[in-house]
Amino acid sequence: MEDIDSSVDLDPPIPPVPGLLFRGFRGPEDYRLIADLLRAKALADCRDDDSTPESVARDLADSAGFAIRECLALAVADSSLAAYVRFHRRVESDNGLVYLIALNVLPAWRRGGADAALLGWAEAAVARMAEADRASGVLGSGAPAPCVAPAHSSDPSKIELLEDRGYRLVRVFATMRLPAARVSSIEAPPLPEGVSIRRAEACHYRAIWDADEEAFRDHWGHEAPSEDEYRLWLADEKAFRPELWKVAWDEASGEVAGSAWCHVIADKLFVDSLSVRRAWRRRGLGSALLALAAGQAPGLGVSEVRLNVDAENPSEAFRIYRDFGFEDVSTMPVYRKDLSIPSRGGTA
Ligand SMILES: CC(C)(COP(=O)(O)OP(=O)(O)OC[C@H]1O[C@@H](n2cnc3c(N)ncnc32)[C@H](O)[C@@H]1OP(=O)(O)O)[C@@H](O)C(=O)NCCC(=O)NCCS
């Protein structure tokens, strides 16, 4: 393989790794490279991902005011992508301001230096961003810069890297599955009195979005969504499948009481979001919505139902899923490291 050791147009530059060119974002063609990498990585890690150039463009557009160029670094091998890192700023209801670092490396390049180099770049870039955020008052003047990085049990090399660099585990999410063959044996519990399920029409989308957002306010890492995110949700041609949703309405008030959003990737039905607003909780509505959503699996010809859940979900969703018969597939540990204020020249 040609020994490319350049790091172009990246600030700070990345130390060379044989066979890789590190560079910044160059334009829409990079959306395709990133989508290809995400799908290849998921396939290698036995996970599901249906990223497209369009979905990557949408995701990168949500950079909380950063230019994509400032918060994305790519490692290119020949004409394909070996790895990339991206960070963006989030203001979470419980954790306050955090810098979320997403590092994605193809299996062939793991532990080869690219992963550590990209993470180091992201930390240095975050440290600089945090300096500007302190100056503008977005971050407290003496506050460290909290970096949050998700990992996955299918990639132990990333977990090792994060732990080696001083990140500590703060939360664990789980991916769970229920085989379609077992769905038919589940009987949907009755809906609470005065609540009915109706087909989602376009005129309901905003109310359904707002109800879900309200229900998730006490969820770990919740961030109040922007209007842009609402528009991106409506425009997501793969995940936005209202014909597969189950929406519960309170007949007396005409309000949305809860909903389950679903979409299909390959041969799996994903329950993307299950929520019940507080006033309607603990009356069996969440269980009913889940049963109705999952109950679509045999008719759709999929092999299983999947969902992701915070293992410490404050409303005990994890236990509800377990009681339903969902079993663990994998875990997604989330790590955090607080970068202290650099003392002239380096970061902690
Ligand atoms: C998780 C969530 C959807 C559950 O909704 P819900 O309508 O409260 O769920 P259910 O009523 O079906 O079940 C919850 C509890 O109420 C109990 N319950 C069900 N029917 C009941 C009734 N008639 N009377 C009293 N309790 C009842 C259930 O048994 C369960 O409690 P238990 O497991 O201790 O027995 C809801 O709390 C929520 O929206 N949370 C925030 C968003 C979220 O975290 N979603 C999950 C993301 S993965």
The ligand as an SDF file (V2000), in Angstrom:
LIG
                    3D

 48 50  0  0  0  0  0  0  0  0999 V2000
  -41.7350    3.9050   29.4390 C   0  0  0  0  0  0  0  0  0  0  0  0
  -43.1770    4.3910   29.2490 C   0  0  0  0  0  0  0  0  0  0  0  0
  -43.5160    4.4080   27.7800 C   0  0  0  0  0  0  0  0  0  0  0  0
  -44.1230    3.4560   29.9970 C   0  0  0  0  0  0  0  0  0  0  0  0
  -45.4580    3.8830   29.7570 O   0  0  0  0  0  0  0  0  0  0  0  0
  -46.6610    3.4480   30.7280 P   0  0  0  0  0  0  0  0  0  0  0  0
  -47.9120    3.7650   30.0190 O   0  0  0  0  0  0  0  0  0  0  0  0
  -46.4520    4.0250   32.0470 O   0  0  0  0  0  0  0  0  0  0  0  0
  -46.4200    1.8750   30.7700 O   0  0  0  0  0  0  0  0  0  0  0  0
  -47.3840    0.7860   31.4400 P   0  0  0  0  0  0  0  0  0  0  0  0
  -48.4740    1.4390   32.1790 O   0  0  0  0  0  0  0  0  0  0  0  0
  -47.7560   -0.1700   30.3950 O   0  0  0  0  0  0  0  0  0  0  0  0
  -46.3950    0.0630   32.4020 O   0  0  0  0  0  0  0  0  0  0  0  0
  -45.6950    0.8130   33.3790 C   0  0  0  0  0  0  0  0  0  0  0  0
  -46.0310    0.3170   34.7250 C   0  0  0  0  0  0  0  0  0  0  0  0
  -47.4050    0.5380   35.0130 O   0  0  0  0  0  0  0  0  0  0  0  0
  -47.9700   -0.7000   35.4860 C   0  0  0  0  0  0  0  0  0  0  0  0
  -49.3830   -0.7630   35.1430 N   0  0  0  0  0  0  0  0  0  0  0  0
  -49.9100   -1.1850   33.9900 C   0  0  0  0  0  0  0  0  0  0  0  0
  -51.2640   -1.1440   34.0770 N   0  0  0  0  0  0  0  0  0  0  0  0
  -51.5630   -0.6350   35.2830 C   0  0  0  0  0  0  0  0  0  0  0  0
  -52.7550   -0.3030   35.9430 C   0  0  0  0  0  0  0  0  0  0  0  0
  -53.9690   -0.5230   35.3930 N   0  0  0  0  0  0  0  0  0  0  0  0
  -52.6640    0.2620   37.1710 N   0  0  0  0  0  0  0  0  0  0  0  0
  -51.4750    0.4790   37.7440 C   0  0  0  0  0  0  0  0  0  0  0  0
  -50.3070    0.1850   37.1590 N   0  0  0  0  0  0  0  0  0  0  0  0
  -50.3590   -0.3650   35.9480 C   0  0  0  0  0  0  0  0  0  0  0  0
  -47.1750   -1.7120   34.7330 C   0  0  0  0  0  0  0  0  0  0  0  0
  -47.3120   -2.9740   35.3280 O   0  0  0  0  0  0  0  0  0  0  0  0
  -45.8220   -1.1640   34.8910 C   0  0  0  0  0  0  0  0  0  0  0  0
  -45.3770   -1.2350   36.2160 O   0  0  0  0  0  0  0  0  0  0  0  0
  -44.7340   -2.4730   36.7970 P   0  0  0  0  0  0  0  0  0  0  0  0
  -43.8000   -2.9590   35.7440 O   0  0  0  0  0  0  0  0  0  0  0  0
  -44.1060   -1.9810   38.0440 O   0  0  0  0  0  0  0  0  0  0  0  0
  -45.8390   -3.4120   37.0310 O   0  0  0  0  0  0  0  0  0  0  0  0
  -43.3450    5.8140   29.8500 C   0  0  0  0  0  0  0  0  0  0  0  0
  -42.9630    5.8160   31.2160 O   0  0  0  0  0  0  0  0  0  0  0  0
  -42.5320    6.8890   29.1450 C   0  0  0  0  0  0  0  0  0  0  0  0
  -42.9790    7.4560   28.1600 O   0  0  0  0  0  0  0  0  0  0  0  0
  -41.3190    7.2150   29.6610 N   0  0  0  0  0  0  0  0  0  0  0  0
  -40.4700    8.2680   29.0680 C   0  0  0  0  0  0  0  0  0  0  0  0
  -40.0070    7.9090   27.6940 C   0  0  0  0  0  0  0  0  0  0  0  0
  -39.2050    6.6340   27.7240 C   0  0  0  0  0  0  0  0  0  0  0  0
  -38.3020    6.4830   28.5290 O   0  0  0  0  0  0  0  0  0  0  0  0
  -39.5380    5.7140   26.7910 N   0  0  0  0  0  0  0  0  0  0  0  0
  -38.8360    4.4540   26.6480 C   0  0  0  0  0  0  0  0  0  0  0  0
  -37.6390    4.6940   25.8090 C   0  0  0  0  0  0  0  0  0  0  0  0
  -36.7820    3.2420   25.4570 S   0  0  0  0  0  0  0  0  0  0  0  0
  1  2  1  0
  2  3  1  0
  2  4  1  0
  2 36  1  0
  4  5  1  0
  5  6  1  0
  6  7  2  0
  6  8  1  0
  6  9  1  0
  9 10  1  0
 10 11  2  0
 10 12  1  0
 10 13  1  0
 13 14  1  0
 14 15  1  0
 15 16  1  0
 15 30  1  0
 16 17  1  0
 17 18  1  0
 17 28  1  0
 18 19  1  0
 18 27  1  0
 19 20  2  0
 20 21  1  0
 21 22  1  0
 21 27  2  0
 22 23  1  0
 22 24  2  0
 24 25  1  0
 25 26  2  0
 26 27  1  0
 28 29  1  0
 28 30  1  0
 30 31  1  0
 31 32  1  0
 32 33  2  0
 32 34  1  0
 32 35  1  0
 36 37  1  0
 36 38  1  0
 38 39  2  0
 38 40  1  0
 40 41  1  0
 41 42  1  0
 42 43  1  0
 43 44  2  0
 43 45  1  0
 45 46  1  0
 46 47  1  0
 47 48  1  0
M  END
$$$$
